[in-house]
Each structure stands twice: as C-alpha cells, then as structure tokens.
Amino acid sequence: MNSYTLKKVTGTPDWSKIPAVGMDVVYRAADVKAWAQLCWDEAGLLVHLSAKENNIRCKETDPMAEICLDSCLEFFFRPTESMLYFNFEFNPACGLYLGYGSSLPTLIRLKVPDEKAYFSPEAYRTNDGWGITYRVPFTFIQQFFPDFDAYEGRKFYGNFYKCGDNTDHPHHMSWNKIDLPRLNFHSPQFFGELIFGGAE
C-alpha cells in the first residue's frame, strides 16, 4: 500500500511546493502520464490532479453524463476504516461525476445544487495536457460521516486514477495497484494510506 502525507496550508496552496505522486500503475497503456497532489487547511481537502495528454476529449456536458468517457482525472477516498467512499471524477470542462457507496453496484450518484460554488473546481490546459484543482469541504464529508474530523496524524484512504474510455487513446492508470482479475476502480480495499500532516 502506498502512503502520502498531506501538508497543512494557509491560504491558496503553492502547488510547486506540494509533493506529487504519479499514477504509474498502468492497466491499459497510452501515451499519457498523470500526477496527484493533496493538501489541507482548516476547512477541507485541496486537490490538484494533472495529466500529460494529447487529443483531449471533453464532450460529456450533460448533468448526468458518464465523465469517464472523456479525458478524466479521478480521486476516490474513504474517510474512515469502513469501505464507504466518495468518487470525484472530473473532465477538462469541470464536469463532475460524484458518487458515494461501498462498491460500484451500491454506488449512489450525488448532485450538489451549485457544484462550482461548493467544490470550486478550476480546470486548465497546457501545451501538452491539462489539469484541475478543487476543494472538498469537511462539512461535505461530515454530512455522511458526522464524527469525521481532521487533525495531524489522522489517517484516511484513497486512490487516484486517470482514464479516458472514449478518447482516441483509451487508457486506465492508478496510484495504488488494483490486484483483481478484472479492473475495477471501485475497489476501496486497494486504496492507499493518506495522512494529515502538519504545516511547515
């Protein structure tokens, strides 16, 4: 199991100073690379996912679209020792698939009335790829896990994914390895360890 320690920040994060981890476990190969960065403040998790990717697909704009058909960056996490997790899947237009459950068959799709105000997603393009930043407020997590709190040393669990099922270069990648005969991103038993760290 991989492990990642989240730095505690004040104000807007300087992502150049936040450690990155690669989504280096490749299940379906393409000329794509992806990275993840996390940090936290008193109000929530701060997420930065980025990819080196050409021929970016961004067509899924319907509110109930399957975002994984596009070029997609994903963060799944379970706040406690239970197998209940959230999945955040974003495309380069800030289209979001947000789910909650313990497995794909039990997954409930969640809709937040104003996702942009609530999660503050900001997508960007580069010469050779794209990325996205967003926030997961602790108040959101506490609606499902009322006893959840964040403090230095506390552990939770998650995985980062890159995919693009209907791109011209279909690919599937992750940070932690999913050791199953058939690939399934919705496998919380294979999430890595995430640790709330202190401020520098």
Disulfide bonds with the S-S distance in Angstrom:
none
